Amino acid sequence: MSMSRIDILRDDAKFDKTARILFDQLDRNKSGALDRQEIRVALLRYFRDNNLEEPSDIELNKVLKDIDLSGSGEIDFNLFKNSLRRVLQEETR
């Protein structure tokens, strides 16, 4: 049985597990952090999967800058998980 986004958001353990699975799939080089290219691929996949117009390079760079608050060029699991939670909460409103 498939879980809804709301079900996943309500159960912290399930959300953490789902976030970890997604993060590990995106972390192609298994560095433990998502680099700019891995994040870019994930964002483009999200837009395609949801039949949304793909963002321009300028728009993508702005999103990456907004996510990567430290400016390191990488996103660790905790930052990814928090960002994912915000996106899912926005989508369920």
C-alpha positions as CSV (number, residue, x, y, z in Angstrom):
1,M,0.0,0.0,0.0
2,S,1.3,3.4,-1.0
3,M,1.7,6.1,1.7
4,S,0.5,9.7,1.1
5,R,2.7,12.7,1.6
6,I,0.6,13.6,4.7
7,D,1.2,10.1,6.2
8,I,4.9,10.4,5.7
9,L,5.0,13.8,7.3
10,R,3.0,12.7,10.3
11,D,5.4,9.8,11.1
12,D,8.9,11.1,11.9
13,A,10.5,7.6,11.6
14,K,8.9,7.0,8.2
15,F,9.8,10.4,7.0
16,D,13.5,10.0,8.1
17,K,13.6,6.6,6.3
18,T,12.1,8.0,3.1
19,A,14.4,11.0,3.2
20,R,17.4,8.7,3.7
21,I,16.5,6.5,0.8
22,L,16.0,9.5,-1.5
23,F,19.2,11.2,-0.3
24,D,21.2,8.0,-0.9
25,Q,19.8,7.6,-4.4
26,L,20.7,11.2,-5.3
27,D,24.2,10.9,-3.7
28,R,25.7,9.3,-6.8
29,N,29.3,9.5,-5.6
30,K,28.5,8.3,-2.1
31,S,30.3,11.3,-0.5
32,G,27.6,11.7,2.2
33,A,26.7,15.1,0.8
34,L,24.9,16.3,-2.3
35,D,27.0,18.4,-4.5
36,R,25.7,21.1,-6.9
37,Q,25.4,18.7,-9.8
38,E,23.5,16.0,-7.8
39,I,21.1,18.7,-6.5
40,R,20.6,20.1,-10.0
41,V,19.8,16.6,-11.3
42,A,17.3,16.1,-8.5
43,L,15.6,19.4,-9.1
44,L,15.3,18.8,-12.9
45,R,13.9,15.3,-12.2
46,Y,11.3,16.8,-9.8
47,F,10.2,19.3,-12.4
48,R,9.9,16.7,-15.2
49,D,8.1,14.2,-13.0
50,N,5.5,16.8,-12.0
51,N,5.0,18.1,-15.6
52,L,6.4,21.5,-14.7
53,E,8.3,23.8,-16.9
54,E,12.0,23.3,-16.3
55,P,13.7,26.2,-14.7
56,S,16.3,28.2,-16.4
57,D,19.9,28.0,-15.3
58,I,19.5,31.3,-13.5
59,E,16.5,30.0,-11.6
60,L,18.2,26.8,-10.7
61,N,21.2,28.7,-9.4
62,K,19.0,30.8,-7.3
63,V,17.3,27.7,-5.8
64,L,20.7,26.1,-5.1
65,K,21.9,29.3,-3.4
66,D,18.7,29.4,-1.3
67,I,19.2,25.8,-0.2
68,D,22.9,25.9,0.3
69,L,22.9,28.6,3.0
70,S,26.6,28.0,4.0
71,G,27.8,28.4,0.4
72,S,29.8,25.2,0.6
73,G,28.4,23.9,-2.7
74,E,27.1,20.8,-0.8
75,I,24.1,19.8,1.2
76,D,24.3,17.3,4.0
77,F,21.6,14.9,4.9
78,N,20.1,17.0,7.7
79,L,19.8,20.1,5.4
80,F,18.3,17.9,2.7
81,K,15.8,16.4,5.1
82,N,14.7,19.8,6.4
83,S,14.4,21.1,2.9
84,L,12.4,18.1,1.8
85,R,10.0,18.5,4.7
86,R,9.4,22.1,3.8
87,V,8.6,21.2,0.2
88,L,6.2,18.4,1.2
89,Q,4.5,20.6,3.7
90,E,4.0,23.3,1.0
91,E,2.6,20.7,-1.5
92,T,0.1,19.4,1.0
93,R,-1.4,22.9,1.7
